Amino acid sequence: MNKVMKSKKICVLGGGNIGLAIVNGLLNSKLSVPKDVYVTRRNVEGLAEYKSKGLQVTAQNTIAVKNSQIVILAVQPRQLDELLDEISPVVNPKNQIIISVVSGATISAMKKRLPEGTSVVRAMPNTAIAIRESMTCLAGSGDSTDALKVAESIFNAVGQTLIIKEELMVPATALCACGIAFFLRAVRAASQGGIEIGFHSEEALMMAAQTAKGAATLLLALGNHPENEVDKVTTPRGCTISGLNQMEHSGFSSAMIKGIITSADKAAILYSNKD
Ligand SMILES: NC(=O)c1ccc[n+]([C@@H]2O[C@H](COP(=O)([O-])OP(=O)(O)OC[C@H]3O[C@@H](n4cnc5c(N)ncnc54)[C@H](OP(=O)(O)O)[C@@H]3O)[C@@H](O)[C@H]2O)c1
């Protein structure tokens, strides 16, 4: 077990899509053992599978917080204020840190609802955290250096991390958290193309997904710019450049850029528009 997590209990308040992906990452990385992980939601029947695996499942956020040193907030932006008000009376700033993955909620807004001196860190993982392949951006404030180190240590065990300025957390939501869906849709589109040129759907999907994984791994392993790798595939007058240019004529890069900007604009108002 990693030193930071040794004998520490952790709770994930909001066992939905990302909350459970985090839980799975914690268990898969062996950062935590099931009995040391609390996971909550109001409709606990939805967590039966986790209860049977030995996790502490409850609808009572205050019990989960009282028993944990690390508190992860994973509810939707409109559900956050009520949750903070509920747990605030039992938060102990001396031996607890709060990590929020809630899009758009600033550290200062959360601190206003928590006891003075509470360390709050923001994290923006993506659902690949479940298989320890998340890209997680982290941000803290001046008084949360130690908490940021703890968060970094946790999220490094379930993927890659990058510490960024807090004002970049909303753009990070669009690029990394929403980004998973953008790349998944690109893989789906490639597999649909594959079916049209002769492959069965499951073959086409596996071929497209492994090709996407290879492309991403080339960039991460070699540190090259994508165009360096594209140049290696595009023979003059060849089939790759014909296909690529056809995609660009149809707005491929532009569609991705516009989508990311639109998601960032939406992410920026999720918390402020909560009412
Ligand atoms: N999905 C992603 O890929 C992703 C990535 C990064 C960040 N985020 C952020 O993570 C947050 C959650 O997103 P999500 O997609 O996981 O949403 P979600 O699937 O709707 O999960 C939210 C969960 O919170 C529970 N919940 C609501 N109020 C609660 C309360 N008072 N106490 C305990 N649990 C409560 C809900 O269950 P009940 O209704 O049963 O209570 C639900 O299971 C959002 O702020 C989002 O911006 C999401």
The ligand as an SDF file (V2000), in Angstrom:
LIG
                    3D

 48 52  0  0  0  0  0  0  0  0999 V2000
  -18.7590   11.4040  -15.2390 N   0  0  0  0  0  0  0  0  0  0  0  0
  -17.5100   11.8150  -15.4480 C   0  0  0  0  0  0  0  0  0  0  0  0
  -16.7970   11.3140  -16.3240 O   0  0  0  0  0  0  0  0  0  0  0  0
  -16.9170   12.9070  -14.5860 C   0  0  0  0  0  0  0  0  0  0  0  0
  -15.5400   13.1610  -14.6630 C   0  0  0  0  0  0  0  0  0  0  0  0
  -14.9990   14.1390  -13.8280 C   0  0  0  0  0  0  0  0  0  0  0  0
  -15.8060   14.8610  -12.9780 C   0  0  0  0  0  0  0  0  0  0  0  0
  -17.1460   14.6230  -12.9540 N   0  0  0  0  0  0  0  0  0  0  0  0
  -17.9710   15.3900  -12.0120 C   0  0  0  0  0  0  0  0  0  0  0  0
  -18.3530   14.4700  -11.0140 O   0  0  0  0  0  0  0  0  0  0  0  0
  -19.6500   14.7870  -10.5130 C   0  0  0  0  0  0  0  0  0  0  0  0
  -20.5340   13.5480  -10.6090 C   0  0  0  0  0  0  0  0  0  0  0  0
  -20.7060   13.2210  -11.9700 O   0  0  0  0  0  0  0  0  0  0  0  0
  -21.3160   11.8080  -12.3930 P   0  0  0  0  0  0  0  0  0  0  0  0
  -21.2640   11.7520  -13.8710 O   0  0  0  0  0  0  0  0  0  0  0  0
  -20.6640   10.7320  -11.6060 O   0  0  0  0  0  0  0  0  0  0  0  0
  -22.8300   12.0130  -11.8990 O   0  0  0  0  0  0  0  0  0  0  0  0
  -23.8510   10.8950  -11.3960 P   0  0  0  0  0  0  0  0  0  0  0  0
  -23.6010    9.6170  -12.1210 O   0  0  0  0  0  0  0  0  0  0  0  0
  -25.1950   11.5160  -11.4590 O   0  0  0  0  0  0  0  0  0  0  0  0
  -23.4240   10.6680   -9.8760 O   0  0  0  0  0  0  0  0  0  0  0  0
  -23.7940   11.4970   -8.8250 C   0  0  0  0  0  0  0  0  0  0  0  0
  -24.1220   10.5690   -7.6730 C   0  0  0  0  0  0  0  0  0  0  0  0
  -24.2970   11.3330   -6.5040 O   0  0  0  0  0  0  0  0  0  0  0  0
  -25.3260   10.7270   -5.7340 C   0  0  0  0  0  0  0  0  0  0  0  0
  -25.8410   11.7650   -4.8320 N   0  0  0  0  0  0  0  0  0  0  0  0
  -26.5850   12.8440   -5.1290 C   0  0  0  0  0  0  0  0  0  0  0  0
  -26.8260   13.5690   -4.0280 N   0  0  0  0  0  0  0  0  0  0  0  0
  -26.2020   12.9230   -3.0070 C   0  0  0  0  0  0  0  0  0  0  0  0
  -26.0740   13.1770   -1.6200 C   0  0  0  0  0  0  0  0  0  0  0  0
  -26.6380   14.2380   -1.0340 N   0  0  0  0  0  0  0  0  0  0  0  0
  -25.3390   12.3050   -0.8830 N   0  0  0  0  0  0  0  0  0  0  0  0
  -24.7510   11.2340   -1.4430 C   0  0  0  0  0  0  0  0  0  0  0  0
  -24.8480   10.9340   -2.7550 N   0  0  0  0  0  0  0  0  0  0  0  0
  -25.5640   11.7760   -3.5200 C   0  0  0  0  0  0  0  0  0  0  0  0
  -26.3200   10.2220   -6.7620 C   0  0  0  0  0  0  0  0  0  0  0  0
  -27.0590    9.0940   -6.3170 O   0  0  0  0  0  0  0  0  0  0  0  0
  -28.4750    9.2450   -5.5600 P   0  0  0  0  0  0  0  0  0  0  0  0
  -29.3600   10.0360   -6.4770 O   0  0  0  0  0  0  0  0  0  0  0  0
  -28.9010    7.8300   -5.3190 O   0  0  0  0  0  0  0  0  0  0  0  0
  -28.1570    9.9710   -4.3050 O   0  0  0  0  0  0  0  0  0  0  0  0
  -25.3950    9.7560   -7.8780 C   0  0  0  0  0  0  0  0  0  0  0  0
  -25.0890    8.3860   -7.7170 O   0  0  0  0  0  0  0  0  0  0  0  0
  -20.1590   15.9490  -11.3380 C   0  0  0  0  0  0  0  0  0  0  0  0
  -19.9780   17.1240  -10.5960 O   0  0  0  0  0  0  0  0  0  0  0  0
  -19.2750   15.9350  -12.5690 C   0  0  0  0  0  0  0  0  0  0  0  0
  -19.0880   17.2250  -13.0450 O   0  0  0  0  0  0  0  0  0  0  0  0
  -17.7210   13.6410  -13.7130 C   0  0  0  0  0  0  0  0  0  0  0  0
  1  2  1  0
  2  3  2  0
  2  4  1  0
  4  5  1  0
  4 48  2  0
  5  6  2  0
  6  7  1  0
  7  8  2  0
  8  9  1  0
  8 48  1  0
  9 10  1  0
  9 46  1  0
 10 11  1  0
 11 12  1  0
 11 44  1  0
 12 13  1  0
 13 14  1  0
 14 15  2  0
 14 16  1  0
 14 17  1  0
 17 18  1  0
 18 19  2  0
 18 20  1  0
 18 21  1  0
 21 22  1  0
 22 23  1  0
 23 24  1  0
 23 42  1  0
 24 25  1  0
 25 26  1  0
 25 36  1  0
 26 27  1  0
 26 35  1  0
 27 28  2  0
 28 29  1  0
 29 30  1  0
 29 35  2  0
 30 31  1  0
 30 32  2  0
 32 33  1  0
 33 34  2  0
 34 35  1  0
 36 37  1  0
 36 42  1  0
 37 38  1  0
 38 39  2  0
 38 40  1  0
 38 41  1  0
 42 43  1  0
 44 45  1  0
 44 46  1  0
 46 47  1  0
M  CHG  2   8   1  16  -1
M  END
$$$$
